[in-house]
């Protein structure tokens, strides 16, 4: 499962940067805290499915694209 969590962390940051969003902007769009976004991007936390869905919607991508 660690490999999947690592892929998620890399993909989340990549998609955020591709859309030129700051962590603050993504946090606001997804209804999450900036510190939580930071922990997700560093692989320190893995999100529950509802959070994964919120992040995917905020980035306008499918949830599976954040995991592949």
Secondary structure, DSSP 8 states (H G I E B T S, - for coil): -HHHHHHHHHHHHHHHHHTT--HHHHHHHHT--HHHHHHHHTTS----HHHHHHHHHHHTS-GGGGT-
